[in-house]
């Protein structure tokens, strides 16, 4: 663990909403609280689809609290889907 903590000053976790408890524990082992400035997590709690594989969307809230995240950047502009597609998707999501 110490070897990797020295070797990598920064960690990036993509699709964080799909991490499970073990994966989050592994992240904390390599980047314990206090070194939170070297951890960058990307995720969308509206897109967590792997609960059947043990994914825990609550890891995102735990990460914000445990690493004392001061700034969350939300990317709310969608450049890939037209308004019609987004309206239809939001209508379906409203029934979840």
C-alpha positions as CSV (number, residue, x, y, z in Angstrom):
1,X,0.0,0.0,0.0
2,X,2.7,2.5,0.9
3,X,4.5,1.8,-2.3
4,X,1.5,2.8,-4.4
5,X,0.7,5.8,-2.1
6,X,4.2,7.0,-2.9
7,X,4.0,6.2,-6.6
8,X,0.7,7.8,-7.3
9,X,-0.1,11.2,-6.0
10,X,-3.5,11.3,-7.6
11,X,-6.3,8.8,-8.1
12,X,-9.2,9.1,-10.5
13,X,-12.4,7.0,-10.1
14,X,-14.8,7.1,-13.1
15,X,-18.4,5.8,-12.9
16,X,-18.2,6.2,-9.1
17,X,-21.9,5.6,-8.8
18,X,-21.3,1.9,-9.8
19,X,-18.7,1.1,-7.1
20,X,-19.5,-1.4,-4.4
21,X,-18.5,-1.4,-0.7
22,X,-15.3,-3.4,-1.4
23,X,-14.2,-1.1,-4.2
24,X,-14.8,2.0,-2.0
25,X,-12.9,0.3,0.9
26,X,-10.0,-0.3,-1.6
27,X,-10.0,3.3,-2.6
28,X,-9.8,4.4,1.0
29,X,-7.0,2.0,1.7
30,X,-4.9,3.6,-1.0
31,X,-6.0,7.2,-0.4
32,X,-7.1,7.4,3.2
33,X,-8.9,10.5,4.4
34,X,-6.5,13.4,4.8
35,X,-5.1,12.9,1.4
36,X,-8.4,13.7,-0.2
37,X,-6.9,16.4,-2.3
38,X,-5.4,13.7,-4.5
39,X,-8.6,11.9,-5.2
40,X,-11.0,12.8,-8.0
41,X,-14.3,11.0,-8.5
42,X,-16.7,11.2,-11.4
43,X,-20.2,9.9,-11.2
44,X,-23.9,10.5,-11.7
45,X,-26.2,9.2,-9.0
46,X,-29.1,9.2,-11.6
47,X,-27.2,6.6,-13.7
48,X,-26.5,4.0,-11.1
49,X,-27.5,0.8,-12.8
50,X,-25.4,-1.9,-11.2
51,X,-27.1,-2.4,-7.9
52,X,-27.7,-6.1,-8.9
53,X,-23.9,-6.4,-8.9
54,X,-23.5,-4.8,-5.5
55,X,-23.0,-1.2,-6.6
56,X,-23.9,1.2,-3.9
57,X,-24.8,4.7,-5.0
58,X,-24.5,5.9,-1.4
59,X,-20.7,5.6,-1.8
60,X,-20.9,9.0,-3.5
61,X,-22.4,10.7,-0.5
62,X,-20.0,8.9,1.8
63,X,-17.1,10.1,-0.4
64,X,-18.2,13.7,-0.1
65,X,-18.5,13.5,3.6
66,X,-15.4,11.4,4.4
67,X,-13.1,13.4,2.1
68,X,-14.7,16.7,3.1
69,X,-15.4,17.6,-0.5
70,X,-15.6,21.4,-0.7
71,X,-16.6,21.7,-4.3
72,X,-18.9,19.5,-6.4
73,X,-19.0,20.3,-10.1
74,X,-22.2,19.4,-11.8
75,X,-22.3,18.9,-15.5
76,X,-25.9,19.6,-16.3
77,X,-25.7,20.6,-19.9
78,X,-26.3,17.6,-22.3
79,X,-24.7,18.0,-25.7
80,X,-25.4,14.5,-26.9
81,X,-29.2,14.3,-26.8
82,X,-31.9,16.5,-28.3
83,X,-34.6,18.0,-26.2
84,X,-37.1,15.4,-27.5
85,X,-35.0,12.6,-26.3
86,X,-34.4,14.2,-22.9
87,X,-38.1,14.9,-22.4
88,X,-38.9,11.3,-23.2
89,X,-36.2,10.0,-20.8
90,X,-37.2,12.3,-18.0
91,X,-40.8,11.2,-18.4
92,X,-39.8,7.6,-18.0
93,X,-37.5,8.3,-15.1
94,X,-40.3,10.1,-13.3
95,X,-42.1,6.7,-13.0
96,X,-39.1,5.0,-11.3
